Amino acid sequence: MDVAADNATLTAKAIAAFTAFPPEIKSCLGAPILLHNPDMGSVENRAKHVSHFKSPKTGLMHPDPDKCRWLPSIPETIAGAAAVLSDFQGGSYVFARKYATGPIHFVVVRVHRPRSALALGAGLITQFSHTPGGRQEAFRLHWIRRKKEAQGRSLGL
């Protein structure tokens, strides 16, 4: 997504791109993932959650150029992840995929049922690209694609 725009235009682009996703996709594990997972009752709010940040000073949401740039990759990261990580602190699973054009992309989903039941479905929470430090250092490997499973890229590790 081209991020050279004012805040209102970038917000509108992010919402349009997000709402154009299919409501649900199949993950690399075969589990259905609800992309149009409402946030406070609204798919638009979820679109803002995955493309914006909350200002610590004002509490207002503003477009995050990095999140907006990676937003179109959400379905591809989930479907073609190189690895799935467990985030026990957040109670979520994290799909990880390395793209040739940038860092490792992470997509966070929360399981609708107990942690052991990922195959029963989950909903999109947020997404971000890898940066040193932060909570991603505490993620634990849950699943990794084997070389025989040709779709997607490795994490480059």
PyMOL commands that set and color helices and strands:
alter all, ss='L'
color gray80, all
select helices_A, chain A and resi 7-19+43-49+65-79+115-120+135-138
alter helices_A, ss='H'
color red, helices_A
select strands_A, chain A and resi 24-26+32-34+52-54+61-63+83-87+92-98+104-111+122-129+140-144
alter strands_A, ss='S'
color yellow, strands_A
deselect
rebuild
show_as cartoon
